[in-house]
Amino acid sequence: MVSIKDVAAEAGVSVATVSRVLNSHPSVSPDARARVLAAVETLGYRPNAVARSLRTDQTRTLGLVISDVLNPYFTELARSVEEAARALGYSVIIGNADERPDLQDHHVRTLLDRRIDGLLVSPTDGGSPLMLEAARAGTPMVFVDRWIAGVDVPVVRADGREAVRDLVRHLHGLGHRRLAIIAGPAATTTGSERVEAFREALREHGLPLPEELIGQGDFQAASGRRVTEAFLALPEPPDVVFAADNLMALGALDAIRARGLRVPQDIGLAAFDDIPWFVHTDPPITAIAQPTGELGRAAVRALVDRIEGRPPESVTLPARLVVRRSCGEQSPENSPA
Ligand code: HPA
């Protein structure tokens, strides 16, 4: 392995001069700088990040713990986090909790042991003692998408309340009255907020949300399938099923088709979270879209502000309704006015 001493010998300068060049120190002559950079190039020298971390007590690495890497929403979030971090000179290590609190704990512990400079978390469940302890002990941390109440950590998230209200108004306008929801876990903020927003929006139209039309899911596809099967077995099935995330919507679509029913002729389907292939399903799915890329970028900005000693900002961005055809939008007898 090429060392800093080899670079110094090749360039004919001292090790201290090489170090100054590599750290962009101004007090180096242009000639020495050029010779050092040429030597780095010729020898293929790579600075030792571990040695640098020991010197500076920084790893220039962020941890990102997400609840389900197979959920396209979180995949897109991770992509934008990684891109934004790279632009600011940080790398990202991703931990996938798979909606399991024990895995979440494992990742948080491993990342803290690796001395990441800060942690972005979308908590599974209500978080974990280790995570809360780290936040209290001053580990730079930002919650993204999901958050935990009562913890002094900035939150970057989308507020879907208005978009859910727009969706219910849209469904009501199409003549639907019996609306059901496949909810996410109540222990997550996104799970509980989406049900609450839906219930509130129905109330504004004088529509009830009876227990039989609230199905408990876990944000994964199998639960969407199971809950929809139960809805379809009711003496009076719902007119429309609203899935509180995209994976449960796909599960719902499976269950509807397995019964030989059609969307939207027999039952409507809407989803929270827009994903690229909702345009390509038959019919294309009406969905609530989040500004996922912007959320990832804002979360990284907040975390890096916190790491670098600037006051970090909590950010709330709006979600929006994207109307397609899965709720009967274009059938002649009930198209919107
Ligand atoms: N779970 C699943 N999908 C999501 C979530 C969530 O918390 N937030 C946005 N999409």
Residues whose N, C-alpha, C, O or C-beta is under 5 A from the ligand:
A	BS01	HPA	Y73 D145 R146 T190 F219 D245 D273
